[in-house]
Amino acid sequence: MTPTPPKVLFVTSNRIGDCVISSGIIREIGRQLPGARITVAVGRPPAPLFRSAPGVERVIILDKKKAAGHWLDLWKQVVGTQWDLVIDIRGSALAWLVPTRRRIIYTRKWETGLRKVEMVSRLMGSATPLDPELFIDDAARAEAAAIIDPQLASAPGPILAMAPIAHQPGKSWPADRWGALVERLKAEPRFDGWRFLLVGGPGDHAPAAPALAAAGARGIDGVGRSDILASAAMIDRAALFVGNDSGLMHVSAAAGRPTLGLFGPTEWWLYGPWGPRTRTVASNETRGQFAPIEDLSVDHVFEGVLALHDAFITGDRSGST
């Protein structure tokens, strides 16, 4: 008699960045419970990140409702299953209200000053960091190609992807400075022939407009034209990425793109992009101190982009970008 595959419920975030940071949990589930069939409960914007993830058989979208009605809706969908493992990185009461053999539930006690990837790894009992991972499918790559290729056809060249928006207050570098940065980069010999790809969600057109205007014919407009997985596939086409402290910054790092994250009044030492091909610039570079992101100058970011280029383009002749 064939054993029944283990069933796992993974309750994750409604934010893209948090979902990417904790995405290593998917592989870890497979290591701890081989053959597991995973149900992921997740907010709508990051939901496409899991549609092709290994072992995931169902994605339940959590749309927030009044009086925590979304949790009641989720409970109704999962309470009838005997789970082998419930993982809840949101620390909700739901994880205690469904039948399961084992529970892993996030609480504030895990916030001990570790990088968030390391914190999630310890939560799962892993002795080594669970590196974030993207699961980009053929449909997402085809959608990205349909957006990029027609715009790239007239003037092929390496792509610098830029994400000029963050949806939390205080994280967005002023839009006009993105335009000024593009102007500086267009005049820099290192970026001769490069194209500037702007990425973002449906509401990100205004923050991206100055950079697109400055890029002119060298710009590629990918803003608001796809879901997050196709946006990830677009970023995966880039040689370099520059963006605010946002979900797209974490997407780029997880894709292995050389990534520069821009930080203002948030902990770059905790929330910076994860991986060896990443860098940050901050309005205050002293750990434990903060300054408004408006204090981050164009000169500072420009120098950060040049350093990223020199480390991973000039300094990398392997073609790995």
N, C-alpha and C positions, 0 to 999 in steps of 0.2 A: 504494500500500500504506500503510495507516494505521500510524503509528509506535506501538510498544509503550509504554504509559505508564510513566514511571519508577516504580521500586519503592523505598520508603523504610522502614527499620526504625527506630523511635524507642523506645529503652529508657529509661523514665522511672521515677519513684520509687514506693515503696510508701506514701508519706505524702501526705496530701491537700494540705497546704500547699505542699510542694515541687512537686507536679504543677500546682497553680494558678500558682505563681510562674513556672514554665517553660512555661506553656500557649501563650504567644506563638510558640513554636517551630512550632506547627501551621500558622499562617498563613504564617510565614517559609518553611516547606518549599514551600508552594504558590507563593510568589513566586520562589524559586530554581529550582524544578522544576515548572512548570505542568502540571497534570493528574496529579500524582503520586498513587499509591495507597499509602497509609500503613498499616503495621502497627504498633500500639502494644503494647509489653510493659510491664505495670504491675501494682502490687499490687492486691489485691482491693478494699479500701475506696475508693480513688479511681477504680477502673475505669469506673464509670458516667459520669464526666466526659468520656470520649472517645467514647461510643457514637454521638453525633450530630455529632462534630467533622468539619469539611469535609475531604474526601479520605481519611478513615479508613475502610478496608474491613475491618479485622480488629483485635480487641482480644484479646490473649493475657494471661491473668491469671497472675501469678507468686505462687504460694503458697509461702512459705518452707519448705524441707525440710532435714533433717539433712545434714551434709557437703556443703552447697551443691548438693543434688540438684535444686533448682529451676532452677539455671543449666544443668545438663545437660539437663533437660526442655526448656528454651527452645531450647538449641542444636539439639536434635533436630528441633524444629519449624521452624527458620529456616535451617539449614545448606544445605538443598537449593535455596534460591532465590539467584539472582544479583541482588544488591541494587545499586542505583545509589548509595545513600547509607545509611550507618548512623550514627545519632546516639545516643550513650550518655551520659546525664548522670549515671549512677551510676559511670562509670569502671571498668566490669567488664572482665575478660579476654575475655568473649564477643565484644565488638566486634572483637577481633583474630582471631577464630576462624571468622568467617563471610565468604564471598566478597562483596566490594563494590568498587565503583569509587572510593569516597571514604568517609572516616571522620571523624567529629567526636566526640572522646572527652574527657570532663571529667577533669581531673586537679587536684591541689591547687594547681598553679601559677596557676590562675584566681582563687584566693582572695586578692585584692589589696586588700581593704578597700572594694570597691564594693558598692552595694546588690545583692542577689541577682538582681533583674530585669536590672540593667545587666550583671552578670557573664554571665548566660545570653545576653544579646544580643550581647556581644562574642564569646562562644564561637561563635555562629552567623555572625559576620562582619557583623553589622548595625551601621550607624553611629548608629542611633537606637534607643531602648529598645523592646523587643518587649513591649508592654503585655499583661498577663494578660487572658485572655478566658474566659468561660463559654459553653458550647454547650448551652443549656437547651432541651430538646425539648418537644413538646406533651404527651407522656405524663408528664413530670416536672411540668409546670404543672398538669395535671389532678389528679395525686396530691397536690400541694400544696394545691390548691383543696379537695379532699375532706377534708383535715385542718383547714384554716383556716376555710373558709366556715361550716360548722355552728357553730363556736365563736364566730365573729364576728357571726352573724346576730342574736343577742339585743341586742348593743350595738356597732354599727359605730363605728370610729374609727381614727385613725392607729396604726400598729404600731411599737413599739420592739422589735426582735429582740435577744435576749441569748443568748450562748453561754458558760455558766459552767464549761466544762471544757477542759483541755488535757491530752493524754495523756503528755507528757514531764514528768518530775519537776521540781517547783519552779515550774511555769508557771501553776498553777491558783490564782487568788485564792480565799480561803476561802469555802466555800458559804454560811455564815451572813452574810457581808458582802454577798453578792448579795441575800439577803433584806432586809437593812437598806437597801441601795440602792433596791430597789423601794419600800419603805415611804417613803423620802425623796421619790422621784419621784411617788408617788401624792399626796403632800401639796403638790407643787409646781404652782402654777397653770399653768405652761407645758404640763404634761402632763395637764390636765383632759380626760377622755374618751379618753385613749390606752389602747391594749391592749398587754400585755406578752407577747410570743411567746418561749417558751423552745425552743431548738433544740439538738440533740446526737444522739449515736449511741445504740446499744442499751444501753451500759453507763453512761450519763450521768444516770440518773434520780436518784440520790442527790445529786449536786452541784446539780441543778436544783430539788430539792424545796423548799428554803427560799424561793427566788424565786417559785415557783409558789404556795406557801402564802401568801406576802405579797401576791401579786397578787390572790388570791381570784377573784372573778367576772370580774375584768379580765384574767386570765391566759389564754393560749392554749398548750396543751401540744402541742409538736411534737417532743418528745424520743423518740428511738428508734423512730419510726414510719415511717421512709422511708430510702432510700439517699441518698448524698451529692448526687445531681443534684436529687432532689425537695427535699432540704433547701436547696439553692441556690435553687430556685424559691420556697420559703417566704421565704427571706431577701430575695429580689427583690421581695417584696410589702411589705417594711418601709420606713418613712420614715427610720429610723435603726437603727444596729446598735452594740452594745457587746459585746465578748468578750475572752477571754484571748488571748494569743499562741498561735494555733492555726490549723488548716486552715480552720475556718469564718470566722475573721477575714479570711483572704486571699480566701475565697469572696466575702464581702461587698464587699470593696474591688474585686474584679474585676467584680462586678455593678454597680458604680458607686454603691452605697449609701453615704451618709455613715457613716463607720466610725471607732469609737474602739477602739484596741487597748490592753490592759492588760499591762504588762511588769514582770517582776521581774529575776531574774539572767540575762537574755539581752539580746543586742545590739539594742535597739530601732532604732538608727540603720542597722542592716543588714537586719533582719528585720521592720521595721514595715510596716504595710499600704501598698500602692503606690497612688498616685493623688492627685489634687488635692482629693478630698473625704474625706481621711483625717486622723486625729489619733492621738497616743499619749499615755498617761500611764504613768509609771514610778515604781517605788519609789525609784529614784535617777535624777534627771533629768540628771546630769552624764555626758556621753559618756565612755565608757571606764571608768566606775565602776558598781558593782552593789550591790544590796541585796536581801534576800529579798522575795518578793512579799507576804509577810505585813506588810511595812512600808508597803505601799500602803493608805492610809486610805480609809474610806468618803467622807469629806469631799473628798478629792482626786479620786476617781472621779466623785462627784456633780458637782463643778464642771466636770470634763471633759465630762460629758454635757450640762450646761447650755450650755457653750461650743459643743459640736457642734450642738445645737439652734439656738442663736442664729445660728450661721454658715450653716446650711443649711436651716432651717425658717423662722424669723423673718426671716432675711436673704435668703431665696429665695422670691419670690412667683410664680415661673414655673410652678409645678406639676411641676417636674422630678423631685421626690422620689417 
